[in-house]
Amino acid sequence: MRCTYTYPTGHQIEKVFWTKTQDKKEHEEFPDLSDDPEYSQRLQYLGDNQQNCNIRLSHVTLKDSHMYYFRFITDKDGKWIGKSGVTLTVTDLQVESPERVTEGDSVNLTCKSSCALTDRATFIWYRNSQKILTENKYKLSINPVRREHSGRYSCAVDGHTHISPAVQINVM
């Protein structure tokens, strides 16, 4: 997440950190994400103590979707927080499938994501957690579909560890 900040002339930065809240109890400090076990191994502060407050959060999951705030403290009892914050939205892969699948018909399953993927993204398809051979496209076409094609289908983007939730296909 990219971030820049400025602070009053004549002040020295004593501490910089990121937090997930704008609210705190009186006489308490905002919680520093780098002290949180959920984040400590995944959060990397890339900024400096001048203007840059960029961070990298790795191995993100849906529960990381949140508003994050940069905070800094100066030597002259100055404590500031970025009021607007930075919103992180984590998206998930999903398999779209028809509601009814009849033997002999043609069926198309689509691996969808609200992420902007490159044209070169390659997809991996799974049936019952086993990788199946495909043309590495975001659509899986089965024509004609047979009863043995019934199962739980999921997809993934090659090079990434996350696999979509599975959808059940029952061929009638």
N, C-alpha and C positions, 0 to 999 in steps of 0.2 A: 504494500500500500504506500503510495507516494504522499509526502507531507512536507511542508515548509513552515517555518515560524520566524517571528521576529520578537525581540524582547527589548525592554527599555535600556537606553544608553546609560552606562555607568554601572549596570548590574553585571554580575558574573553568574553563569549557569552552575548550579550545584547538583541538580538531579534532573534527568529527563526520563520519562516512562510513558507507557500506554496503559489505559484502563478501559473497562467496559461500562463504567457508570459515571453519571454526572452528579449523582446524589450520594451523600455520605452522612454519617451521624456526626454531630458536633464533637469537636476535639479528636476526630479520627482523620486519618489520611486516606486518600483514594487508593484502592488496591492496585498494586503494580502487577501487571500480567506476567512479567518475567519471574515473579515469586509464586505464581499459581502453578501447581503441579500439572494442570491440564494444558498449560501453555509453555512452561519453562524449557522443555526440550524442543519445542517447535517454533518458538518466536525468536527471531534474530533482528536486533536493532542495527540498521544499516546507516543511521544518521550520524551527525557530529554534534558538537555542543555549540554550534553557531547558527545554522539556519535549516539544516536538513534533518528531518525526523522520520525518514522512510523506515519501514519494517518489512520483514518477510515472515509469513506464517506458512509453515509447510504441513503436509499431510492433513489438509483441511477436510472437514466433514460437514454435513448439513447443520449440525449443532453449532458450528462456528459462525453461522449467519448471525450477524449482530451489528450494532453501532459501536464503534471504537473511538476513544478520545485520547489525544495526545496531551500530556501534562508536563509542565516544567516548573522548577523551583529555583529561585535566585538567592544570592547571598544577602539581599536586603529585604528578607521576609516577603518576597514576592512569590505568589503561587498562582499560576494561570492554567487554564484548561481550554482546549479548543472546543467552543460551544457547539459548532456545527457537527463535529465528529466526521467519521468516515464510515460509510455503510459497506459492509461486506456481505454479499449475497452468494451463497454457495448453491449450485444447482446439482441436480441428480440426473443420471441417465434413466430413461424409462422405455419400456417396450410397449408399443401400441399394437393392438391386435384386434381382429374382428370379434364380435360377441359370439357368433355362431360359425362353426367350421364344418362343412359337409364333405364327406369322402367324395373324391373325384373332382372337387372344385379346385381352384387355384387360390392360394392364401399368401398374403403379404404381411410380414411383421416389420415394423419400423422401429429403429433405435433412435430415440429422440433426446435432445438435450437443448436447454436454453442457452448453453455456452456457444460462443462463436468458435467453431472448429475449422481448421484449415481444410482446403479441398483435398489434401493428401491424407487426411485422417483415415486410418484403417480400423475396421470394426471386427470384433471377434464375437461369434455367436455360440451360445451354449444351449444344449437340451439336457435337462436333468443333471446339470452341473458338469456335463462332459462337452468339451469343445467339439464343434461340428465343422466340417469343411464348408466354406462359403467363398464367395467372390470378394470378400472383404468390403462389402458395401453396407451402408446404413439400413438397407432393406434386405430382408431375407425372404426370398420367394420360393414357395413349394408348389410345384405344379406337375402332376396332380397330387393332391394331398391324400394320404392313406391313413388308416386307423393307427398304424405304428408310429405316425408322426405326432401322436398325442404326447403331451409332456409339459414340463415347466421350462419356458424359454427365457433366457436373459442375454444381455449383450454387454460389451465393454469396448473401450477405445484402446487400441493397441498402444503399448508403452505406458499405460496407466493401470493402477492396481484395482481401481473401483469397478465393480460389476453391478449392473442394474438389478433392481428387485425382479424376481421371476414372475412371469404370467403363465397361467395354466391354459393350455390349449387341449380341448377335448374334441376329437374328430368324431362326428356323428355318422 
